[in-house]
Amino acid sequence: MKKKLLTTVASVVMLSSALTACGGNDKNEASPAASPSTSASASPSESAEAPANVERFDVSLRHIQIGELQKFRKAILDEVVKKSEDEVKGANFELDAVEDSFNRWTKLPAEMAAGNPPKIFDVFGGPAEAQKYARANKLLDVTPILDELGIKDKFTDTSTFTVDGKIYGLPIGASSEGWFYNTELLAANNIAVPKTLEELEAAFETLKGKGITPIAMGSQAAWVPFMLVNTMIARYAGPDIQAGVANGTRKLTEPEVVAAFAKYEEWIKKGYFTKGELGIDYAGQTNEFIAGKTGFLFDGTWRASTFAAEGVGKALNGKVGYFAFPAVSGGKGDQTAVNYNQNNGYAFSSDLNDNEKAAIKAFIKNLYADEYQVRGFKEDGVLPSMKVDPTLLTSEDPIMKEVLANNAAAGTVFPHFDSLVPGTVNGEFEKQIQNLIAGKSDPQKAVEAIQKLLDTELAALK
């Protein structure tokens, strides 16, 4: 991957293009993007309307936009549903809100096994979910719908939703992950924005010495600390470590990976994270930061909207900055690389009648349009998953400006492990991180346990 991929026009589009170029999966060659009028202006009778004279029919829709932290995304979803119902005679979308982790690892797998998933549902791309369900013939191939709407080539990367050249899900948006920080708290303690790992740790020590918890962390759901661990592994072992481990050319037992786990364990033992983090959920972690109890928060760029004037964290409006994880001295590979993912999206049941298919086509047409890609970016800090006019992707929000600047400075991007490995391996990863936090394991034992399971899974695929 070349840095020039990240330095044209808008950082959002640049990073999406960079990930597409380095994903290692076969993808369609990008053709000129369809204009908004190509897809969005098609009349209901031409592109979405169900057969005439239909009675009311229900379309179940599972989403994860729960609570105040997700209110902007939920508002967009509600608008899209209303538009789709207006376009398709008789359609009634039944929304079912389920917490993300419970949906991913408990509810949806059980529904898939029983053969009764919702008609539309939130799903994660990769072998653990979307690709697994697609291979089991549980998901609708949306390729014909995208062709009909003229938007297939507008997506920057659908690789984690693709099996044998067919697309079985659509990413909602994209995100990076990095450090949010309380500017007032750092200034009051004479802490400059850290540019190296040593400076970051010095900041942690200064805050701790003043009785301030350095890092907000809620590890009740293990994917939350996994975000930070994932980036630390890439800093120590190089940005190609995730893909290498997933395809068997690299090992988690490499010294650099162990060193990353050891550094994380060191931060745990030094008390840099919120006390009692295993009993704190994701919302609680954010609230700790909003309350000014911590100096730093490692999170996805989607969290930027929380600190807007109308956001849940409006008390910190104008008082939050952002930077990418700093360089690690002696770390392998490109130390400017940033995590970049567009794996969270919607998929659709393969068990559909004609009315339901018409409703789903309307839903796709309305949600995956320039209007909502831009609004998601401006209102909720969600980077687009589609090619959008770069002139529309500007932001006056100071946090988003820093996000875009940090992303533009990145020479490469790297994914998250859970988009590349089987669900059982991801589960073991999360288990070992929580064991490390609880003091029930150590870095060497943790990586050995994960690698052992991964070796078994890879052998089964041969």
N, C-alpha and C positions, 0 to 999 in steps of 0.2 A: 504494500500500500504506500502510496506516495503522498507527501504532504500537499502537493498541488491539488489533490482531490478535495482538500479541506479549505482551500483558500479562494474560492470563487463565489462571488455574490453574497449568499446567505449561509451562515454556519449550519442552520438546520438542514438545508438541502445538501450542503457539502458533506456532512457526516453521514447522512443517509446514503449518498453516493459512494462514500468510502466504504461503508459496511457492505454495500452491494458488490463492490469490486473485490472485496477480500473474503466473502463468505464461503467460497469453496463449493457452493452448490450450483447446479445448473439452473439458469434463469433465462427468461425470455430477454432478447435484446431489446433495449428501450427504443420505442418509436416515438415520434413527436407526440407530446402529451395532448390528449383530447381537450378541447376547450370546454369551459364550463357549460356552454350551450349544448355541446355534444351529448352530455349525460344528464345534466340537471334540468334541462328545459323540455325533455321529452314529456308529452302529455300523458296523463294517467291511462287513457285508453290505449296508447301506443306501447307503454312500457310497464305498467304496473297493475292495471285494473283486473280484478278477478272476473270470472265468467258472470254474465248478466243474470239478474234475478236471484242472486244468492241471499240466503238468510244470514243473520249474524253468525260469525264463527270466531272462535278464540284462538289466539296465537300466544303461547307461553314464551316469556322472555326473561331469562335469568341474567341479572346484572349484579355488580359488586359496588355500586356507587352509594355507599351507606354513610349517613351522618354528615355533620357540618363540614368536615374536611373534604368531602367529595361533592359539595353542593353545586359547584359550577358544572361539573361533568354530568351530574344528574339532570340539571336544567336543560342541557343540550339533548340528552337522551329523551326527555319528556317532549321536547319540541319535535324531534325526529319521529317519535311515535305518533304524535298528533297529526303531523303531515301525512304519514303513511296511512293512518286510519281514514283520513279525509280522501285519500286517493283511491283506496281499495274498498269497494262497496262491501259492507258487512263485516269488515275486519275489526276485531277487538283485541288489542294487545294486553295480555295479562302480565304485569311486571312482578317479578319475584326477586327481592333483594336478599342476597346471601353473602356473608363474610367471605372474603377472598380465599383464605387458606382452607376453610371448611368446604367451600365449593370445590376447590382444586383437588383436595386429597381425600375427601370423605363423600360428600353428597353426589357430585357429578360422576365419580367412578362407580358408585353404587347404582346410579340411574343407568349408566351405560351397560353395566353388567345385567341389569334387569330388562334392558331394552326399552326404557321409557324416559329418555332425556327430554328436556324442554325443546321446543322447536328452534329457539334462538338462545344462545348461552355464551357467557364469558368463558374463554378458554385460553390456555397458554400454548404458544407454538413450541415445536420441538418433539423429540422422540418420547417424552414422558406423557404427553397429552395429545395435541392435535394430530400429529403423525401416527401415533398409536391408534387413535380412534378412527382415523381415515383408513388405515390398513384393515381395520376390523369392519369396514363398510358401515360405520355409524354416522358418517358425516356427508353432507351434501357437497358434491363437486360444484363449486360456484363459478368455474371457468366460463361456462356458456353464458351465465348472467353477466359477468364482467365484460365479455366480448360484446354482448347485445347492448349493454349500456355504454360501451366504448371507453371503459376506464381501467382495463387490465394493465395497460402499460403506464398508468399514472402512479401505481404503487412503486415505491423505491426498493422494497425487499419483502417478498412473501415466502422466502425460502423455507422458513421454519413451519410454514403451513402447507408446504407443497410435497406431494408424493407422486412419483412417476410422471412429473410434468403437469399434474392437475392440482388446482388450488382448492383447499378445503377450509380455509379460514382467512380472515382479514384483520391485520393489525389496526388498532384504533389510533395509535400515535406512537411516538418514540420518546426516549428519555436518556439522559446521562445521570451519573451519580457523583456527588462530590460533597464538599464541606460547606454548610451554611454556618455563619458565625454572627454573634451579637456584637455589632460595631461599638456600641456604647460601653459594653462590659469590657471589651478588649482595650478600648482607649483609656478607660478609667484605671486599668492596670498596666498601662504602658506597653501593650503587646502589639507589635506590628503583624500584618498579615503574613503568616509563615510561608516561606518559599522552599524550605527543605524539611525533611523529616525531623532533623535535629531541632529546627526552629519550632516546629509543631509540638514536639515533646516538651520543649522549654516552656511553651505557652501553657501546656497542660500542667506542668509543675507549678508555674506561677499562680494559676487559678486555684489549684488544689491547696497551695500554701495560704491562700486567702479564704479558704473554707468554701470555695465554689466548685461544684462538680464540673469537670472539664467537658464531658461528652454526654449528651442526652441519649439514653439507650433503653428501649423496651424490647426485651428478648423473649417475651412469652410466645410469640410466633418467630421461629428461628430464621425465617427469610429476612428478617430485619437486620440482625447482626451479620447475616450471610452477605449482605450488600457490601459491607466494609471489608469482610474477610476476602471476598472475591477480588476487590481492587488491590488489597495488600498482596495477595498472591501474584497478581499481574505485575506489581511494582518490583517484587523480589525475583520472580522467575521469568518475567518477560510477558508481553501482551499476547504471545502465541501459545501460552501455557494451556488455556482452557480448551482450545481446539485440539492441541496435541494430546492432552489427557483423554479427551473424548474419543479420539480415533486410535488411541493406543500407542502413539509414537513418543509420548512423554509420560512421566509417572508423577503421581502426587508425592511419592516418597523421595523425590529429588531434594537435595539439601536446601535449595532456595525456597521450596514450598514449606518445608519444615521450619525454616527461619521465619517465614511470614506468620505461621501459626504460633511460633514462639514469641514473636513480637506482640501478637494479639493477646496471648496469655500474660505477657509482661504488663500490658496495659490493664488487664483485669486485676492482677495482683496489686498494682499500684493504686487501684481505686479510681481510675480515670472515668469509669462509666457510672451511670446512675445506680445507687445502692438499691438492691432488690430487683434488678432488671428482669430477672426471669418471671417475675410476677406482674410486670408492666407491659401493657399491650402497645400497639403502634400509635394509637391516638394518644395514649398516656405519655409516650416518649415525646411527641410533638408538643403536648401541653407543658411538659417540663421546660422545654426550650422557650415556649411562648411566655411562660411565667418568669423568665429571666433567671432561672435556677442553674442554667448551664451556659457555657461559652460557645460550644460547638454542637452541631447536629449533622451527622452524615446521612444523606437521604437523596432520593431521586429529584431531578429538576422539576418534576410535577409539584413539588412542595412549595415552589416559589409563590404560587397564588395565595397560599395561606397568609402571607404577610402583606397582601394588598390592603388598600384602605377599607374595602368591604369584606375582607377575609376574616377567618376565625382568629388569626393572629394579628389583627389590626393594631394591637398594642405595640407591636414591633415594626409597624409600617415605617419605612425609611431608616430602620436601624439594623438591617440584616444585609450581610455581604455573602459572597460565594466564591470559592476557588476549588480547583481540581486537586486531587490528592498530590502532594508534592513529591519531588524526586527522592528516591532512596539511594543513598551512597552505596555503590557497589552492586546495585540492582541490575538485572539483565535487561537488555533490549531498550526500546524507546520509553524513556521516563516521562514523556509528555502525553502518552496514550491515555485515552479516556474510555470508560465503560460506555457502551452505546447499545441500546436494545429497542426493538420494536416487536416484541413477542406477545404482548397481551392484546387480545382481540376478541372478535366474535366468530363463532362457527354455528352451523345450522344442521339440524337433524336430517338424516337421509330419508326418514319416514315422514313424507309430506304428501298432502293431496294438492290438487291444482289451486285451490283457494289459498292455502298456506304458502305455496310457492310464489303466488302473485304478491302476497303480503311481504314475504321476505325480499323479493326483488325491489319492492318499493322502499323497504327499510334500508337496503344496501344503497340504492340510488340517493336517498335523502341523507343518510349518515356520512357516506363517503363522497362528500362534495366539498368544493373549495371553501364554501361558507363556514362549515363546521371545522375544517382543518385549521382555518385561520382563527376562528373563535376559540378553539381549544388551545391554541398557542397564546392568544392574547389574554384570555380570561382565566386559563387554568395552568399555563406553563407547560402544556403538552406539545412536544415538538411534532410536526406533521409526519405522517407515514406515507404521504403522497407528494408528488411533484406539484408545488404551488408557486405561483408568481412570486419571486423573491421580494419584490417591492411591497408585497402585502405582509411580509414577515418582519416587521419592524416593531420595536417595543420601547415605550418610554419607561417601563418598569426597570429600576436600577439593578435589581437582581437578575432579571432576564438578560440585560445587557452584559452583565458579568458572565452569565452562563454562556452566552453566544461567543464572547471574547475568549473564554477558556477553551471552548470547543474548537474555535477557529485556530487556536494555537497548538492544537493536538496534531501530532504527525501520524498517528494510527489510532484505531479503535479496537476494543476487545469486547466480547460478549460475556454473559453471565453463564456460569456452569449449568444452571437449571434449564437453559434453553438447548443444551447439547447432550446431556446425559439422561439415561432412563430414570423414571420416577423413583425406583428403589434406591438408586445411587444418590439422587438428590436428597431423599429422606435420610440416608445415612450421613450425608454431609451435614445436614441440619442437626441431626442427633448429636454428632460429634462436637459441633460448635457449642451446643447447649451443655454437653458434658464438660467441655473445657471451661465454660463459664462457671459451672457448678463445682469445679475442682475434682471431677470424677474421671478425668483422663489427662493426658499430656499430649503435646504436639506430635511426637513420633507415633504414639499409639493411635491417635486420631487419624493421621494420614494413612497409616497401614490398614486400618479398618475400612476406610473408604476405598482404598485402592484394591483391597482383596475382593470386595463386592463388585467393583467395576470390572476387574479381571474376569470374574465369573460371568458377568453380563456380556462382555465382549466375546468371550469364548462361545457363548450360546448363539451368537450371531454368525459364527463361522460355519 
